[in-house]
Amino acid sequence: MQRALLLYVVLPLLVVAGGGISFGLDRLATLESDRLKDDVELIGRAIRLPVGEALASGDDEAVRRTLQSVFDIGRIYGASVFDVNGNQVAAAGITERDLTTSQVAQQVVTTGEQQERYRQVSGMFLFSHFIPVFDDLGRTNGFIQINRRASDFDASLAQLSRTAWTTWWVLCFATLAIVIFGHYSGVGRHINALTLAMQRVERGERSYRAEQTGPSELARLAGQLNRMLDSIDAKDQELAAHQAQEEALAKRLQHQKKMAAIGRVASGVAHELGAPLTVIDGRARRLAQTYGDDPQANRQLTAIRGQVARLTRIVRQLLNYARQQDEGVDVIHIRQLIEECMTNVSHEVTRDDLTIEISACPDLQLQADESRIELALVNVMRNAAQAASHHVWVLAQQDSYQGVDGIRIAIRDDGAGLPSNVTVERLLEPFFSTKSHGEGTGLGLAIVHNVMAEHAGYLHLSNHPSGGCEVVLWLPIAAQAPALEVSKES
């Protein structure tokens, strides 16, 4: 920008100024030459009257004194007086002595008008001014020749030229200095700062922003650059969020595919094991009836039937895990469903020191597959009853989530809480259990997870501040498309 400013603005201005100086010098040369000639003419006019009177009276001495006074001025190189025939009457300085054959002298006498010529006198180039002298009757009785060196004109012009061109060069240097310094102070340093900001951003300092200083145009440019960088950062963050969301969705989809595959395998295994287990249980029962009097046989058969019952529970859990949501949607009364689930759990967990407290409004309702919701509640309440020391609390209330109205069911126990070394993903994996060997199938939370996914709800596992574990199930009041969210807090 600085070079362009110098090349396209300053240089043309200086060239125009130089052209103006050249034109002005030509004009001044003409004016100065005219001024010098006018000086000579004025001097001639000043002495013409006394010289004419002296010539008319024949007083040559008066003529000489008058010429000497003119010569003493210092700007005259020579002065002389001639009669009408061109004969010299008086002279001072360097002059011509005989103008009897001079045509310019004859023209002055004949026409009575002043003349001027550049002439060679005594080897010197002079400017000569001829002024006619008249007597009392107005007749020409002679003329005056005043000489001035022609070099005086050139010297005056040379001095003017030196002054003018010196001024032009000073103007050039001053203009260049002002433009360079002014450009740097007003524009250049701000452009350098803007360029430095771009380089720092290019090197990876994405958070760096340019200072909005300097002329308004550059300040606006810096502001636009900062807004562009802010927009890029926002887009990068948005892209990163989308990528994270896509990765999470891909991971969830992969998990769902894995769970679906496990479900298909579990369903097939459960169906294949169901019939043999029924046959084994039936035959063990008949053998127990046949050998009922034999204590040893009875103990063995009872053990067989206990293991068959355990396998039957596992098969039932496998079928529940693999089962998908029915097409039908029921209107569920939450408190009534919780009480029924509590009754079922009470039959399975027979503890005299266990208390289950229910807090739920009788009017709470939602639309869902009642059998699947009951299955999820039974699994969570069974786990809470097994983990509790003395108390289990069930709280149901209406609560919105992400702008959707729903029912929040919290089941809390006063047990040891969630293990700190196990992730929520691990807890939801099929066949993983924190219970002792033989006490659980590891399908309870996996079934709850699937049920919540089917109903677009969320499952939240956490350790309660008062102690124990709290499991929160949130379900939309109206049927929703699946959008499961699972979280754990310790």
C-alpha positions, 0 to 999 in steps of 0.5 A, spaced: 500 500 500 505 504 501 509 503 495 502 504 491 501 510 494 508 513 493 507 510 485 500 512 484 499 519 488 506 522 491 510 521 484 505 524 480 504 530 484 511 531 484 512 530 477 506 535 476 509 540 481 516 539 477 512 541 471 509 547 474 516 549 476 519 549 469 513 553 466 513 558 472 521 558 471 520 560 463 514 565 465 519 568 471 525 568 466 520 572 461 518 577 467 525 578 470 528 579 463 522 585 462 524 587 469 531 588 468 530 592 461 525 596 464 530 598 469 535 600 464 529 604 460 527 608 467 534 610 468 534 612 461 528 616 461 531 619 468 537 622 464 534 624 458 531 631 460 538 633 463 542 630 457 537 633 452 538 640 455 546 639 456 546 637 449 542 643 446 546 648 450 553 645 448 555 643 455 559 637 454 561 637 462 554 636 464 553 631 460 559 627 462 556 628 470 550 626 468 552 619 465 557 618 471 551 619 476 548 613 472 554 609 471 555 609 479 548 606 480 552 599 479 547 596 475 549 599 469 555 597 465 556 603 461 553 609 458 554 614 453 551 620 449 551 621 441 549 626 437 544 625 431 550 623 426 552 617 431 558 621 434 560 620 441 559 626 445 560 623 452 561 616 455 562 612 462 564 605 462 564 600 457 561 603 451 561 604 443 565 610 441 562 610 433 555 609 431 555 613 425 554 607 421 549 603 426 542 602 423 539 602 430 542 609 431 539 611 425 532 608 427 532 612 433 534 618 430 529 617 424 523 615 428 524 618 435 523 611 438 527 608 443 530 601 441 534 595 444 539 590 442 544 585 444 550 587 442 558 585 442 562 591 445 569 590 446 569 583 446 563 582 451 556 581 450 551 586 452 544 589 452 544 596 449 538 600 450 537 606 445 533 612 448 532 619 443 534 626 446 530 632 444 531 639 444 526 644 446 522 644 440 521 637 440 527 635 435 531 629 436 538 632 437 542 626 439 541 619 443 543 615 449 546 608 449 545 605 456 549 598 456 548 592 461 551 585 461 547 580 458 550 575 463 546 579 468 539 576 465 542 569 465 545 570 472 538 572 475 534 567 471 540 562 474 538 564 481 531 563 480 532 556 477 536 554 483 531 557 488 526 553 485 529 547 484 532 547 491 525 548 493 522 542 489 527 537 492 526 539 499 519 539 497 520 532 494 524 529 500 519 532 505 513 529 502 516 522 502 518 523 509 511 525 511 508 520 506 512 514 509 511 516 516 504 518 516 502 512 512 506 508 518 503 512 523 496 512 521 495 506 516 501 501 516 502 499 523 495 498 524 495 493 517 502 490 520 498 489 527 492 486 523 497 481 519 500 479 525 493 477 528 492 473 521 499 470 522 498 468 529 491 465 528 494 461 522 499 458 527 494 455 531 492 461 536 484 460 534 482 464 540 487 470 538 483 476 536 485 483 532 485 489 536 480 494 532 484 500 532 486 505 527 482 508 521 475 506 521 476 502 515 481 498 518 477 497 525 471 495 521 476 490 517 479 487 524 472 487 527 469 483 521 475 478 521 474 477 529 467 476 527 469 471 522 473 467 527 468 467 532 463 464 527 468 459 525 469 457 532 462 457 533 461 452 527 467 448 529 464 447 536 457 446 533 461 441 528 464 438 534 458 437 538 455 434 532 460 429 531 460 427 539 453 426 538 454 422 532 459 418 535 454 417 541 448 415 537 453 410 533 455 407 540 448 407 542 446 404 536 452 399 536 450 397 543 442 396 541 445 392 535 449 388 540 443 387 545 438 385 540 443 380 538 443 378 545 436 378 545 435 374 539 440 368 542 436 369 549 430 368 546 432 362 542 435 359 548 429 360 552 425 357 548 429 351 547 430 350 554 423 351 556 420 344 554 426 340 557 426 343 563 418 342 564 419 335 562 425 334 568 421 338 573 415 333 571 418 327 572 422 329 578 415 330 581 413 323 579 419 320 582 418 324 588 411 321 589 414 314 588 419 314 592 416 319 598 418 314 603 426 314 602 429 321 605 435 320 601 431 320 594 427 325 596 432 330 598 436 329 591 429 330 588 428 336 591 435 339 590 433 337 582 427 341 582 430 347 586 435 347 580 430 346 575 426 352 578 432 356 578 433 355 571 426 356 569 426 363 572 432 364 568 429 362 562 423 367 564 428 373 565 431 371 558 424 371 555 422 378 558 429 381 556 428 379 549 420 381 548 419 387 545 413 392 546 406 390 544 402 394 539 397 396 544 398 402 549 394 402 556 392 407 561 396 406 567 394 408 574 401 409 577 399 408 584 395 402 583 401 399 579 406 400 584 402 397 589 401 391 585 408 390 584 410 391 591 405 385 593 409 381 587 416 383 590 413 381 598 412 374 596 419 373 593 423 377 598 420 375 605 423 379 610 420 381 617 425 387 618 423 390 611 418 396 610 416 399 603 413 406 603 409 408 597 408 416 596 404 417 590 398 421 588 392 416 586 390 421 580 397 419 576 396 416 569 400 415 563 399 411 557 404 405 556 404 398 555 402 396 562 405 389 562 412 392 560 412 397 565 410 392 571 416 388 569 421 394 569 418 396 576 418 389 579 425 388 577 427 395 580 423 394 587 426 387 587 433 389 587 432 395 592 428 390 597 434 385 596 439 391 597 436 395 603 438 394 610 431 396 613 427 401 608 425 402 601 421 408 599 417 409 592 416 416 590 412 417 584 410 424 582 409 428 575 415 432 572 417 435 566 423 433 562 426 437 556 419 440 555 415 434 555 410 432 561 411 425 564 411 421 571 418 421 575 418 414 579 424 414 584 425 407 588 430 408 594 433 403 599 438 404 605 443 399 603 450 400 601 449 404 594 452 403 587 459 400 587 464 405 585 468 401 581 463 399 576 460 403 570 453 404 569 454 401 562 457 395 565 451 395 570 446 394 564 450 389 560 446 382 560 448 377 565 452 382 569 451 382 576 454 385 583 450 379 587 453 373 589 453 367 585 447 364 584 443 370 587 441 373 580 441 372 573 444 379 571 438 381 567 434 385 571 437 392 569 438 390 562 430 389 562 429 395 565 433 399 560 430 396 554 423 397 557 425 405 558 428 405 551 421 402 548 417 408 552 422 414 550 424 414 558 430 415 561 433 411 567 438 414 572 442 411 577 445 414 583 447 414 590 442 418 595 446 423 599 442 420 605 445 413 603 443 407 599 442 407 592 436 411 588 433 409 581 429 414 577 425 412 572 422 417 568 416 416 563 412 421 558 405 421 560 403 420 552 406 415 548 413 417 545 418 415 540 424 411 543 429 416 546 432 413 551 437 417 556 441 413 561 446 416 567 449 414 573 452 418 579 456 416 585 
